[in-house]
Amino acid sequence: MKLYFSPPSPYSRKVRIVASLLGLDDRIELVATDTNNPADIVRWKNPLGKIPTLESDDGTCVYDSAVIVAFLDDLAGGGRVIPKERDARFAALTLEALADGLTDANLLQVYENRMRPENERSAGWVSYQREKVDRALAALEAAPPPAVSDAAQAHVGAIALASALGYLDLRFEGAWRAGHPRLVAWLEAFAAAVPAFAATKA
């Protein structure tokens, strides 16, 4: 299999952590991509030109990160990072959706400043995205997910959250940490329990 990815991408990191936890990383070739390059192969593998995109052994391409994670979990027998039990499954998937939304809002801020000329940037748009981030972090600080003390406990929601917080550290200099001590402690426990988190740092 081939994973079209970029090392700083939090969605790529999520998939890479999952692959490691499932023991599938040695079956996946990492193919670095440049989504801004119109000639990059990822645009032929995924019409949206987005990462990550997984190309399976039979040439079928799977995207986006949530679908790739489900594909890999199924490939590994199911119930490994996406719980089978109903309540646990939907709790994990809901946390994944919140973490992915947190990442979306952060990426949109980065892209607004990176992709638009300064005179075309919208301070209101950036503020709107930052408010989403603030609300998500406040909700997670008020009720952090259960601590991950063993890699076997790391479900897709926890993996997505760790990847989202890692992206905040990467692009926003860890400013989130000062006001969210419980979430910082959660991430430190996750990092200690899941070596793949450090191994996938950009």
C-alpha positions in Angstrom: 0.0 0.0 0.0 1.0 3.6 -0.5 0.1 6.6 1.7 0.3 9.9 0.0 1.0 12.3 2.8 2.9 15.3 4.2 4.9 15.0 7.5 3.4 18.2 9.1 -0.2 17.2 8.2 -2.1 16.3 11.4 -4.5 14.1 9.4 -1.5 12.2 8.0 -0.1 11.8 11.5 -3.4 10.4 12.7 -3.3 7.7 10.0 0.4 6.9 10.6 -0.2 6.5 14.3 -3.1 4.1 13.5 -1.0 2.1 11.1 1.7 1.7 13.7 -0.7 0.6 16.4 -2.3 -1.9 14.1 1.1 -3.3 13.0 0.5 -2.3 9.4 3.2 0.4 9.0 5.7 -2.0 7.4 3.1 -2.7 4.7 2.7 1.0 3.8 5.1 3.0 1.6 5.1 6.7 2.6 4.9 8.9 -0.5 5.6 12.6 0.3 3.4 14.9 -1.7 3.1 18.6 -2.5 -0.6 19.5 -2.7 0.2 22.9 -4.2 2.0 21.3 -7.1 -0.5 20.8 -10.0 1.7 18.0 -11.3 1.8 16.0 -8.0 0.5 12.5 -8.4 -2.0 12.9 -5.5 -4.3 14.8 -7.8 -4.7 11.7 -9.9 -5.1 9.4 -6.9 -7.6 11.7 -5.2 -9.7 14.1 -7.3 -9.7 16.6 -4.4 -5.9 16.6 -4.3 -6.0 16.2 -0.6 -3.9 14.3 1.9 -3.7 11.7 3.3 -4.8 9.4 0.5 -4.2 5.7 0.8 -3.7 3.5 -2.3 -4.5 -0.1 -1.4 -2.7 -3.2 -2.8 -5.2 -3.5 -5.6 -4.9 0.2 -6.7 -8.1 1.4 -5.0 -7.7 4.8 -3.4 -9.3 5.5 0.0 -9.7 9.0 1.5 -10.1 11.0 3.8 -8.3 10.2 7.1 -11.5 9.0 8.9 -12.2 6.5 6.0 -8.5 5.4 5.9 -8.6 4.7 9.6 -11.8 2.6 9.2 -10.2 0.8 6.3 -7.0 0.0 8.2 -9.0 -1.1 11.3 -11.0 -3.4 9.2 -7.9 -4.8 7.5 -6.5 -5.6 10.9 -9.6 -7.5 11.9 -11.8 -4.8 13.2 -12.4 -3.4 16.7 -8.9 -2.3 17.3 -9.0 1.5 17.1 -12.7 1.8 16.4 -14.5 0.0 19.2 -17.1 -2.5 18.3 -19.3 -1.9 21.4 -22.0 0.7 20.4 -21.6 3.3 23.1 -17.8 3.1 23.0 -17.8 3.3 19.2 -19.9 6.4 19.0 -18.0 8.1 21.9 -14.7 7.5 20.0 -16.2 8.6 16.7 -17.6 11.8 18.2 -14.3 12.6 19.8 -12.7 12.1 16.4 -15.2 14.5 14.8 -14.4 17.1 17.5 -10.7 16.7 17.1 -10.9 16.8 13.3 -13.0 19.9 13.5 -10.4 21.5 15.8 -7.8 20.7 13.2 -9.9 22.1 10.4 -10.3 25.4 12.2 -6.6 25.6 12.8 -5.7 24.7 9.2 -8.1 27.4 7.9 -6.3 30.0 10.0 -2.9 28.8 8.7 -4.1 28.8 5.1 -5.7 32.2 5.3 -2.3 33.7 6.2 -0.2 31.5 4.0 -2.3 31.4 0.8 -3.9 34.8 0.6 -2.0 38.1 -0.1 -2.0 40.2 3.0 -4.5 42.7 1.6 -7.0 40.0 0.9 -6.9 38.3 4.3 -10.0 38.4 6.5 -9.4 39.1 10.1 -13.1 38.2 10.8 -12.7 34.8 9.2 -9.6 34.1 11.2 -11.4 35.2 14.4 -14.4 33.0 13.5 -12.0 29.9 13.2 -10.2 30.8 16.4 -13.4 30.9 18.3 -14.1 27.3 17.2 -10.7 26.4 18.5 -11.3 28.1 21.8 -14.7 26.5 22.3 -13.3 23.0 21.5 -10.4 23.4 23.8 -12.6 24.7 26.6 -15.0 21.7 26.2 -12.1 19.3 26.3 -10.4 21.0 29.3 -13.7 20.8 31.2 -14.2 17.1 30.4 -10.9 15.5 29.1 -11.2 12.1 27.5 -10.2 9.1 29.6 -6.4 9.0 30.0 -4.5 6.6 27.7 -2.1 4.6 29.8 -1.5 1.8 27.4 -1.3 1.8 23.6 -4.1 -0.8 23.4 -6.4 1.9 24.9 -5.8 4.4 22.1 -8.9 4.5 20.0 -9.4 6.7 16.9 -10.8 9.7 18.9 -7.8 9.8 21.2 -5.4 9.5 18.3 -7.2 12.3 16.4 -7.1 14.5 19.5 -3.4 13.9 20.1 -2.7 14.7 16.4 -4.8 17.9 16.7 -3.0 19.1 19.8 0.4 18.3 18.2 -0.6 20.5 15.3 -1.3 23.3 17.7 2.2 22.9 19.1 3.7 22.9 15.6 1.9 25.9 14.1 0.8 28.0 17.1 3.9 27.5 19.3 2.0 25.6 22.0 0.1 28.7 23.1 -2.9 26.5 24.0 -1.0 24.9 26.8 -1.1 27.8 29.3 -4.8 27.7 29.8 -5.5 23.9 29.6 -3.5 22.0 32.2 -5.8 19.0 32.2 -5.5 18.6 28.5 -1.8 19.0 28.6 -1.6 16.2 31.2 -3.8 14.1 28.9 -1.5 14.6 26.0 1.6 13.8 28.0 0.0 10.5 29.1 -0.9 9.7 25.5 2.6 10.5 24.3 4.1 8.2 27.0 1.8 5.3 26.2 2.0 5.6 22.4 5.5 5.9 21.1 4.2 6.4 17.5 3.1 9.9 18.6 6.7 11.0 19.0 7.9 9.0 16.0 5.4 10.8 13.7 6.3 14.3 14.8 7.1 16.6 11.9 
